[in-house]
Structure formats: C-alpha cells, structure tokens
Amino acid sequence: MLAAVGSFVDARHHGGRWLVRIEDLDTPRVVPGSAGEILRTLQTLNLFWDGQITYQSTRLPLYQAGLEQLRASGRTYECSCSRQALAAQGDSGYPGTCRAGPRHPGATATRFRIPDGETIEFPDRLQGLRRLCLDPLGDFVIRRRDGLFAYQLAVVIDDADQNITDVVRGADLLDSTAWQLELQRALGYRSPHYAHLPLVTAPGGGKLAKSRCSVAPDLSNPSQVLWQTLVLLEQRPPADLVHLEPREVLEWAILNWKPAHLHGIATVAAL
C-alpha cells in the first residue's frame, strides 16, 4: 500500500502519468481473482491509473525477443543447477558452476552472465548514491527451468517498452536495481530514474507483507488508510484529513509532497 500511494503522489506531484502493471508471470503462484482485488483496492482509494493496465502474462513474445538478443551477444548460458543444490550452498550467491556448460542432463535455466568484478553505481532519489558489487550475488536467472521468464528480465523490458522515466517502489527491491541496470546496458536501453520508498516492517523487524501481522487494509474508511500511509511516508498530514473524501486527501498529498522527508529512510515501523 505504501508503495502504491507514494508512487502515485510522486507521479502526480511532478505532473507525470501513473501506470499499473500486473506482474503475473509466475503462473503457478498466481491466486485467481487477486489482480481484480488489487485494482478494486486502488479504485477505492482513488488511486486511478493512466492508460491501459499491463499484464505481463500477455507480453511473452517481448521477453523472448529480449532473451534472444542477450543470447546472441554471449551474455547468457544454460544452467542445470537445481534450487535444492543451490540452497545447500547457503546465501553466498551463484558460484558459476555451469558457466562452461550445464553440469547435469535435463531441464536448464538461463542465467545472465555478470562480468567479474562488476560494480554498479547509481543515484537513488530517496536513498542517495548507491554502489553495489555484483560479484557476491553471481549470475542470475532470467528464464527459469520451467520455461517461465524471471521478474528481472520482464521488468527491464517492460520499463523500456513503456518508456518509463521514473521507477518509484519499495526499498526491498533496491539491490535488484543493480541487476536491472546491468540488463539495461546489455540490451541497449536507457535507464530510468529510481526512488526507493521505505519498507514497512513488523514489530519484530521483518518485512510486514511477509509477516503474520500483515492484513488487508480496512477499506471501510479509505481516507483513514490514506492518512496512515502518509504518516508512514513522513508527510505529516493534518489530523482532520481523515474526515475528508479520499480525493481531497490525495489532493493535499500531491500539493504538499515532500520527498526530502524520506531521504535515507529505508524502513519504517508499522502503525
């Protein structure tokens, strides 16, 4: 919710368009009706999007073309390593086991080859200058063993195809930005500007969305939901906003948006 409200207000404050993309590539994990529920929530909160909704599941030919371009440039290789085998190695990143070719027969994933010693540096509008070394993470998957395209490849191609100039999202995706920048360079794309909003954490410190404390917002009072989200976004909204219509709450937020209040803040505790 915080990322939706924050990105909407930021786009409108800067006179930009706000686009909605449904990331439904991981078909085994897609919950029937979940996309519709997300869209209804956005509409209830008056977070109305521009243009048509993009569903990644309808864009497979674009991802395949991007994959073939990377293959032709020598930036990919096939990997036969299973998730179980990789999990046994811990969190040290992919060690490059199949760089010279698959080590085992059977289905393979496609990995994107990271140059040795590669470091990515980029400015984040909220988190400041970031410098990430990609070596510890290793080469990453862009097409899974089951044939499904990975998020990293799809989101990079979508951003370029939709002429995205600014990406505003949660800080849990901050490290993924380095991978995406590397893919953009390999595909010859111009990189958008990035701004990573704080991640809302549960009482124990973990990501709220993945904790037992995570519940759907109570939409019986959408203005209250918006006000609480603006508090988490350090926007210091007046208390009487909760008595206004959602449209009016957002009008105040757009007019008074102060991203400087979020500079360097990577996490905020849930209310």
N, C-alpha and C positions, 0 to 999 in steps of 0.2 A: 504494500500500500504506500509506504513512504517513497519508494522509487517512482511509482506512478504519479503521485501528487507532485513530488519535487521536479520531475522531468516535465510535467505538464505546465506548471507555473513558470519554470525557467524558459521553456519554449515560448509561451505567450508573452512573458515579460520582454523577451528580445524580438518580438514580432515574427516568430517562426511558426512553422507547422509542427503538429504533434501527430506522429504516426503510431499505429498499433500493429504489432506483428505477433502472430500466434506461432510459438515455437513447438510444433507438433511432429518433429522428425522422429522422436523415439517412440514409434507406434506401439510397442508392447507395454509402455508405461502410460500411454495417454488414457485418461479417465473420460469415458463418454459423458458428454454434457459439460465438461469443465470449461471449455472455451466459451460457451454461452453464458455460464455463470460469471466468468471474468468480465465479459462485455456488459452484462447487466449491472454488475457492481460499479463499473466505470460510469455507466449512464446514470445510475442512482446518485453518484457523487458529482454529477455534472462534468465529468471528465470526457468531453466529447472530442473525438479524434477527427483528423482531416483525411480526406481521400478514402480509398478502399482499404479494408483490412487485408493484410498479407498473411497467408497461411504457408508456412514453409513446406508442408507436405505436397503442395501444388507446384513446387519450383525445382523438382529433382533434375530436370534437364540442365538448368543453370549450374547446379552443383557438379553435375557430371562433366560439363564443359570445363569448369574450373579445375577439377581433378585432372582431366586430360592435359590441360595446359601445364600444370605442375609436373606431371609425369614426363612430358616432352622436354621440360627444362632440366630434368635429372634431380629434382628436389624431393622425390618420393622413393619409397621402397616398400616391399611387402614384408609383413611381419607375422610369424606363426605363433608367437608367444601368447599363451592363454592368460586371462586375468588372474587365475589362481596362481600360476607360476610367478607372475609379476608381484602379486600381493605378498608372496613368501619372501620377496626381496626387501620388503619394507617401503618406506617413503623416500628412497634415495633417487627416484627418477628412473626413466628407462635407460638401461646401460648400453644400448646399441647392439644387442645380441644378434639381430638379423640384418644389420647394415650391409653385410656382404651377400645376403640372400636368406630366405626362410630356412630355419634350422630343423623344422619338422614338417611332415606332409599334412595336407588338409587345408581347411579354410584359412585365409590370411586377412589381416587388416592392412590398411595403407597408412604408413607413417610419413610425416613431413620431416625432412632432414634439416636439422639445425646446424649451421656451421660451428665448428669447435671454437670455444672461447667467445661466442657471440654474446654481446651485451646490448640491451635496448635502453635508450634514454628518451623520455617524453615528458612534456609538461601536462599536468592534470590541473584543471581549473580550480578544483577544490582541495586536492591533496598535495599540490605542489609538484616540483620536479621529481620524477621517479627514474631510478636507474636499476634495471633488473638484469641479472646474469641468467641466461637461459640454460647454461650447462647443467646445473643441478636438476633441472626438470627433464632434460633429454628430449629426444624426438617424440612428437606427439601424434596421436591418431587423428586422421581426417576422414577416414572411411573405416567403419567397424567390420569385424569379421562376419557379422550377419548381413553385410551389404548396406547398412544404413549410414548415411553421411553424418559426420560428427558436428556438433554445435560450432566449433571453432571455424571450420571451413564455411558452413552455411551462413553464419552471421557476417563474416567478412564479405562474402559475395552479395548478400542482401544489402548491406550498407552501401556498397559501391553501386549496385543496380538501382537503388532508390535515391541515390545522390544525397546520402545522409551527410550533413556538415557537422553535427554535434551529437554525441552519444552521452546521455545522462542516465546513470544506472547505479546500482549498489556497489559498495566497496568490496563485496565478496568476489567481484569479477575484476578487481584491479590487476591481479597478477596475470589473468588471461589476456589483458591488453597487450602484453609483450608478445605473446604468440600471434595475436591478431595483427599487430604491426608488422611482424616478420612475414606473415602470409600476404599482407597488402603489398609489401615490397616485391615479393616474388611474383605476384600477379600483375604488377604494374599499376596498382590502384593508388589514388590519393588518400591519405589517412584523414579521418575526421578528427575534430577536437573532442577531448574526453573530459568528463566531470563525474567523479565517483562520490555518490552520496553516502552518508554514514550507514552502517549496518546496525539494525535494531537487535539488541541482544537480550536474552532471557536473564532472569535473576542469577543463574549460575554462570553467566558469561558467554554461553554458546549462542549460535545464531537462532533468533526467535522462531523463524519459519520452520526450523527443523527440531524444535523442542516440544515437549509436552504442553508448554504454556501457549503454544500457537493456536489461536482460534480465529474463525472468520469474524470480520468486524460486524458489529451490530448496526445494521443499516436502517434501523427504525428512526435514528436521528443522524442523518448524513452530515449535518452541519457540525455536530459534536465530533464525528470521526475526522472531518477535515481539520477542525480546530486542534484536536490532539495531535494530528500528523504535523501540523505547522509548528506546534510546540517542539516536537521531536526534531524538526528541521531548524530549530534555533531561530525562528522568525518572530517570536514574542508577540503572538496575536492577542488583541484585546479580548477580554473575557466575554464581552457582550456579543461577539461574533456568533456564538453558539445559538443565539436567538434569531439569527438572520437566515435567509434562504441559502442553500449551497452555492447558488450562482453568486450571491453577494459576498460570501466568504472567499470564494476564489477571486473575485474582482479585487478585494482588499489584498489578497496574497500576491496577485500579479502586479498590482501597483506598488506594493511595498517590498517586493522580493529583494532580499539582501544575501546573496550567496557568500559574501565575505564572512558572515557569521558562522559558516561551516568550514572555513579554511583549516585544514589539518585535523579535522574531526573524523575519525574512521569508524567509530562505534558510538551508539547512544543506547542507554538503558530504556527498556520498555516502560511505559507509564503504568 
